Amino acid sequence: MAMFVHLTSAANAPRIRRSGIRAVSDGQGGARGVFCFPVLPSYTLTHQWLRELGRFGSRGGLVAVHVRLDDDQEVLVGRYGDRRRGTQATVAAAEAVRRIAVLEDPRGWEVFVPRAIGPREVHRIRTAPQVAGWRYLPDAHGVRPCTCFGCRVRGGYGARRLRERLPHPLDGPAPSARVLLARVAAAGDPGDPAVLREALHWFGMRRRGPLAQLAHLAAHPDPGVREALVWAVAGWSTPGVAELLQGLADDPDPDVREVVEVVNDDD
């Protein structure tokens, strides 16, 4: 029997004792199942995912659920990045343990069981220290964090202070709406396209915005400005966005119409 550990919120422990672990996680190829990791001689490596999972919150902290699986149980094994590329290997549970155990550095590896775990397969549930393992990615400690729009975690602990300390040249933090509106006004009439596109770039990072003060840009003679306006307001929850995009859907420029179609499809 192969032994694995599954990390979950302490609030789930009573249900797991009664009925096992539900197959609610999404694995490679859209499979539903349970993520876990082999129990290794190293306590730190066995529980390496604790801090990373803790970043996303828990109910009562995280606990370690030890499960026993048949050696012949098929699982997926590989690094977490392999999951997105579809290159995790399908092997028996015993082989997954062997592959990870012989690695010089097994950090970032994972095992995915493509089914639910029954209550009889749960060996024990115990508390685990919440400080073991790595965050963000292995060896991230000491590496300058990236504050680009794709890497940063919105609403994460200390996220605003981090962006202010390490501003990204393209992704901010963005100037205030008042400053941006002043730049739009100073650009003149109809306005310098380069200045307006830069201001709209920063506006696009907001969740809401001054739509009434920017709506006139839908009639700007430069199609690049109209296209930037579409990207800027597409993600806003401000009332009137849908109507503005509906008007730009009939724009004489094909690139603007295409952008409107793209953002509407994303919704």
Contacts in CASP RR format, 6 or more apart in sequence:
PFRMAT RR
TARGET T0000
AUTHOR 0000-0000-0000
METHOD contacts of the structure
MODEL  1
MAMFVHLTSAANAPRIRRSGIRAVSDGQGGARGVFCFPVLPSYTLTHQWL
RELGRFGSRGGLVAVHVRLDDDQEVLVGRYGDRRRGTQATVAAAEAVRRI
AVLEDPRGWEVFVPRAIGPREVHRIRTAPQVAGWRYLPDAHGVRPCTCFG
CRVRGGYGARRLRERLPHPLDGPAPSARVLLARVAAAGDPGDPAVLREAL
HWFGMRRRGPLAQLAHLAAHPDPGVREALVWAVAGWSTPGVAELLQGLAD
DPDPDVREVVEVVNDDD
1 68 0 8 1.000
1 69 0 8 1.000
1 70 0 8 1.000
1 71 0 8 1.000
2 38 0 8 1.000
2 68 0 8 1.000
2 69 0 8 1.000
2 70 0 8 1.000
2 71 0 8 1.000
2 73 0 8 1.000
2 93 0 8 1.000
2 94 0 8 1.000
2 96 0 8 1.000
2 97 0 8 1.000
3 38 0 8 1.000
3 39 0 8 1.000
3 66 0 8 1.000
3 67 0 8 1.000
3 68 0 8 1.000
3 97 0 8 1.000
3 123 0 8 1.000
4 36 0 8 1.000
4 37 0 8 1.000
4 38 0 8 1.000
4 39 0 8 1.000
4 66 0 8 1.000
4 67 0 8 1.000
4 68 0 8 1.000
4 69 0 8 1.000
4 93 0 8 1.000
4 97 0 8 1.000
4 111 0 8 1.000
4 113 0 8 1.000
5 36 0 8 1.000
5 37 0 8 1.000
5 38 0 8 1.000
5 39 0 8 1.000
5 46 0 8 1.000
5 47 0 8 1.000
5 64 0 8 1.000
5 65 0 8 1.000
5 66 0 8 1.000
5 67 0 8 1.000
6 21 0 8 1.000
6 34 0 8 1.000
6 35 0 8 1.000
6 36 0 8 1.000
6 64 0 8 1.000
6 65 0 8 1.000
6 67 0 8 1.000
6 117 0 8 1.000
7 47 0 8 1.000
7 49 0 8 1.000
7 50 0 8 1.000
7 53 0 8 1.000
7 62 0 8 1.000
7 63 0 8 1.000
7 64 0 8 1.000
7 65 0 8 1.000
7 128 0 8 1.000
8 16 0 8 1.000
8 21 0 8 1.000
8 62 0 8 1.000
8 63 0 8 1.000
8 65 0 8 1.000
9 58 0 8 1.000
9 59 0 8 1.000
9 60 0 8 1.000
9 61 0 8 1.000
9 62 0 8 1.000
9 63 0 8 1.000
10 58 0 8 1.000
10 59 0 8 1.000
10 60 0 8 1.000
10 61 0 8 1.000
10 62 0 8 1.000
10 63 0 8 1.000
10 127 0 8 1.000
11 58 0 8 1.000
11 59 0 8 1.000
11 60 0 8 1.000
12 59 0 8 1.000
12 63 0 8 1.000
13 63 0 8 1.000
13 65 0 8 1.000
13 125 0 8 1.000
16 65 0 8 1.000
16 119 0 8 1.000
16 122 0 8 1.000
16 125 0 8 1.000
17 119 0 8 1.000
17 122 0 8 1.000
17 125 0 8 1.000
18 119 0 8 1.000
19 118 0 8 1.000
19 119 0 8 1.000
20 116 0 8 1.000
20 117 0 8 1.000
20 118 0 8 1.000
20 119 0 8 1.000
20 121 0 8 1.000
20 122 0 8 1.000
21 34 0 8 1.000
21 65 0 8 1.000
21 67 0 8 1.000
21 116 0 8 1.000
21 117 0 8 1.000
21 118 0 8 1.000
21 122 0 8 1.000
22 34 0 8 1.000
22 116 0 8 1.000
23 32 0 8 1.000
23 33 0 8 1.000
23 34 0 8 1.000
23 114 0 8 1.000
23 115 0 8 1.000
23 116 0 8 1.000
24 32 0 8 1.000
24 33 0 8 1.000
25 32 0 8 1.000
25 33 0 8 1.000
25 34 0 8 1.000
25 35 0 8 1.000
25 112 0 8 1.000
26 32 0 8 1.000
27 33 0 8 1.000
27 35 0 8 1.000
27 76 0 8 1.000
27 83 0 8 1.000
27 112 0 8 1.000
27 114 0 8 1.000
28 76 0 8 1.000
28 82 0 8 1.000
28 83 0 8 1.000
28 86 0 8 1.000
28 88 0 8 1.000
28 112 0 8 1.000
29 86 0 8 1.000
31 76 0 8 1.000
31 112 0 8 1.000
31 114 0 8 1.000
32 114 0 8 1.000
33 112 0 8 1.000
33 113 0 8 1.000
33 114 0 8 1.000
33 115 0 8 1.000
33 116 0 8 1.000
34 112 0 8 1.000
34 113 0 8 1.000
34 115 0 8 1.000
34 116 0 8 1.000
34 117 0 8 1.000
35 110 0 8 1.000
35 111 0 8 1.000
35 112 0 8 1.000
35 113 0 8 1.000
36 67 0 8 1.000
36 110 0 8 1.000
36 111 0 8 1.000
36 112 0 8 1.000
36 113 0 8 1.000
37 46 0 8 1.000
37 48 0 8 1.000
37 49 0 8 1.000
37 100 0 8 1.000
37 109 0 8 1.000
37 110 0 8 1.000
37 111 0 8 1.000
38 46 0 8 1.000
38 96 0 8 1.000
38 97 0 8 1.000
38 100 0 8 1.000
38 101 0 8 1.000
38 111 0 8 1.000
39 46 0 8 1.000
39 66 0 8 1.000
40 46 0 8 1.000
40 100 0 8 1.000
40 101 0 8 1.000
40 106 0 8 1.000
43 132 0 8 1.000
44 132 0 8 1.000
44 133 0 8 1.000
45 106 0 8 1.000
45 107 0 8 1.000
47 64 0 8 1.000
47 128 0 8 1.000
47 129 0 8 1.000
47 132 0 8 1.000
47 133 0 8 1.000
48 106 0 8 1.000
48 107 0 8 1.000
48 108 0 8 1.000
48 132 0 8 1.000
48 133 0 8 1.000
48 134 0 8 1.000
49 108 0 8 1.000
49 110 0 8 1.000
49 133 0 8 1.000
50 62 0 8 1.000
50 128 0 8 1.000
50 129 0 8 1.000
50 130 0 8 1.000
50 131 0 8 1.000
50 132 0 8 1.000
50 133 0 8 1.000
51 130 0 8 1.000
51 131 0 8 1.000
51 132 0 8 1.000
51 133 0 8 1.000
51 134 0 8 1.000
51 135 0 8 1.000
52 133 0 8 1.000
52 134 0 8 1.000
52 135 0 8 1.000
52 136 0 8 1.000
53 62 0 8 1.000
54 61 0 8 1.000
54 62 0 8 1.000
54 130 0 8 1.000
55 135 0 8 1.000
55 136 0 8 1.000
55 153 0 8 1.000
55 156 0 8 1.000
55 157 0 8 1.000
61 130 0 8 1.000
62 128 0 8 1.000
62 130 0 8 1.000
63 125 0 8 1.000
63 126 0 8 1.000
63 127 0 8 1.000
63 128 0 8 1.000
64 125 0 8 1.000
64 126 0 8 1.000
64 127 0 8 1.000
64 128 0 8 1.000
65 122 0 8 1.000
65 124 0 8 1.000
65 125 0 8 1.000
66 122 0 8 1.000
66 123 0 8 1.000
66 124 0 8 1.000
66 125 0 8 1.000
66 126 0 8 1.000
67 117 0 8 1.000
67 121 0 8 1.000
67 122 0 8 1.000
67 123 0 8 1.000
68 121 0 8 1.000
68 123 0 8 1.000
69 75 0 8 1.000
69 93 0 8 1.000
69 113 0 8 1.000
69 121 0 8 1.000
70 93 0 8 1.000
71 92 0 8 1.000
71 93 0 8 1.000
71 94 0 8 1.000
72 92 0 8 1.000
72 93 0 8 1.000
72 94 0 8 1.000
73 92 0 8 1.000
73 93 0 8 1.000
73 113 0 8 1.000
74 90 0 8 1.000
74 91 0 8 1.000
74 92 0 8 1.000
74 93 0 8 1.000
74 114 0 8 1.000
75 90 0 8 1.000
75 91 0 8 1.000
75 92 0 8 1.000
75 93 0 8 1.000
75 96 0 8 1.000
75 111 0 8 1.000
75 112 0 8 1.000
75 113 0 8 1.000
75 114 0 8 1.000
76 83 0 8 1.000
76 88 0 8 1.000
76 89 0 8 1.000
76 90 0 8 1.000
76 111 0 8 1.000
76 112 0 8 1.000
76 114 0 8 1.000
77 88 0 8 1.000
77 89 0 8 1.000
77 91 0 8 1.000
77 95 0 8 1.000
77 96 0 8 1.000
77 99 0 8 1.000
77 100 0 8 1.000
77 109 0 8 1.000
77 110 0 8 1.000
77 111 0 8 1.000
77 112 0 8 1.000
78 87 0 8 1.000
78 88 0 8 1.000
78 89 0 8 1.000
78 109 0 8 1.000
78 110 0 8 1.000
78 111 0 8 1.000
79 108 0 8 1.000
79 109 0 8 1.000
79 110 0 8 1.000
80 108 0 8 1.000
80 109 0 8 1.000
80 110 0 8 1.000
82 88 0 8 1.000
83 110 0 8 1.000
83 112 0 8 1.000
88 112 0 8 1.000
91 99 0 8 1.000
93 111 0 8 1.000
93 113 0 8 1.000
96 111 0 8 1.000
100 106 0 8 1.000
100 109 0 8 1.000
100 111 0 8 1.000
103 109 0 8 1.000
105 138 0 8 1.000
107 133 0 8 1.000
107 134 0 8 1.000
107 138 0 8 1.000
107 139 0 8 1.000
108 134 0 8 1.000
108 137 0 8 1.000
108 138 0 8 1.000
134 140 0 8 1.000
134 141 0 8 1.000
136 145 0 8 1.000
144 166 0 8 1.000
145 151 0 8 1.000
145 162 0 8 1.000
145 166 0 8 1.000
146 152 0 8 1.000
146 168 0 8 1.000
147 162 0 8 1.000
147 163 0 8 1.000
147 166 0 8 1.000
147 167 0 8 1.000
147 168 0 8 1.000
147 171 0 8 1.000
147 172 0 8 1.000
148 168 0 8 1.000
148 170 0 8 1.000
148 171 0 8 1.000
149 168 0 8 1.000
149 170 0 8 1.000
149 171 0 8 1.000
149 205 0 8 1.000
150 171 0 8 1.000
152 159 0 8 1.000
152 162 0 8 1.000
152 163 0 8 1.000
152 171 0 8 1.000
153 159 0 8 1.000
160 173 0 8 1.000
163 172 0 8 1.000
163 173 0 8 1.000
164 173 0 8 1.000
167 173 0 8 1.000
170 201 0 8 1.000
171 205 0 8 1.000
172 202 0 8 1.000
172 205 0 8 1.000
174 180 0 8 1.000
174 202 0 8 1.000
174 203 0 8 1.000
174 205 0 8 1.000
174 206 0 8 1.000
175 183 0 8 1.000
175 202 0 8 1.000
177 203 0 8 1.000
177 206 0 8 1.000
177 209 0 8 1.000
177 210 0 8 1.000
180 199 0 8 1.000
180 202 0 8 1.000
180 203 0 8 1.000
181 210 0 8 1.000
181 213 0 8 1.000
183 195 0 8 1.000
183 198 0 8 1.000
183 199 0 8 1.000
184 195 0 8 1.000
184 196 0 8 1.000
184 199 0 8 1.000
184 213 0 8 1.000
184 214 0 8 1.000
184 217 0 8 1.000
186 195 0 8 1.000
187 195 0 8 1.000
187 196 0 8 1.000
187 199 0 8 1.000
190 220 0 8 1.000
190 221 0 8 1.000
190 222 0 8 1.000
191 220 0 8 1.000
193 220 0 8 1.000
193 222 0 8 1.000
193 224 0 8 1.000
193 225 0 8 1.000
196 217 0 8 1.000
196 220 0 8 1.000
196 222 0 8 1.000
196 225 0 8 1.000
196 228 0 8 1.000
197 224 0 8 1.000
197 225 0 8 1.000
197 228 0 8 1.000
200 214 0 8 1.000
200 217 0 8 1.000
200 225 0 8 1.000
200 228 0 8 1.000
200 229 0 8 1.000
200 231 0 8 1.000
200 232 0 8 1.000
201 228 0 8 1.000
201 232 0 8 1.000
203 209 0 8 1.000
203 214 0 8 1.000
203 232 0 8 1.000
203 233 0 8 1.000
204 231 0 8 1.000
204 232 0 8 1.000
204 233 0 8 1.000
204 235 0 8 1.000
204 236 0 8 1.000
206 236 0 8 1.000
207 235 0 8 1.000
207 236 0 8 1.000
207 237 0 8 1.000
208 236 0 8 1.000
208 237 0 8 1.000
208 238 0 8 1.000
209 233 0 8 1.000
209 236 0 8 1.000
209 238 0 8 1.000
211 233 0 8 1.000
211 236 0 8 1.000
211 238 0 8 1.000
211 239 0 8 1.000
211 240 0 8 1.000
211 241 0 8 1.000
211 244 0 8 1.000
214 229 0 8 1.000
214 232 0 8 1.000
214 233 0 8 1.000
215 244 0 8 1.000
217 225 0 8 1.000
217 226 0 8 1.000
217 229 0 8 1.000
218 226 0 8 1.000
218 229 0 8 1.000
218 244 0 8 1.000
218 247 0 8 1.000
218 248 0 8 1.000
220 226 0 8 1.000
220 229 0 8 1.000
223 251 0 8 1.000
223 253 0 8 1.000
223 255 0 8 1.000
223 256 0 8 1.000
224 255 0 8 1.000
224 256 0 8 1.000
226 248 0 8 1.000
226 251 0 8 1.000
226 253 0 8 1.000
226 256 0 8 1.000
227 253 0 8 1.000
227 255 0 8 1.000
227 256 0 8 1.000
227 259 0 8 1.000
229 244 0 8 1.000
229 248 0 8 1.000
230 245 0 8 1.000
230 248 0 8 1.000
230 256 0 8 1.000
230 259 0 8 1.000
230 260 0 8 1.000
230 263 0 8 1.000
231 259 0 8 1.000
231 263 0 8 1.000
233 241 0 8 1.000
233 244 0 8 1.000
233 245 0 8 1.000
234 241 0 8 1.000
234 245 0 8 1.000
234 263 0 8 1.000
234 266 0 8 1.000
235 241 0 8 1.000
235 263 0 8 1.000
245 260 0 8 1.000
245 263 0 8 1.000
245 264 0 8 1.000
248 256 0 8 1.000
248 257 0 8 1.000
248 260 0 8 1.000
249 257 0 8 1.000
249 260 0 8 1.000
249 261 0 8 1.000
249 264 0 8 1.000
250 257 0 8 1.000
251 257 0 8 1.000
251 260 0 8 1.000
END
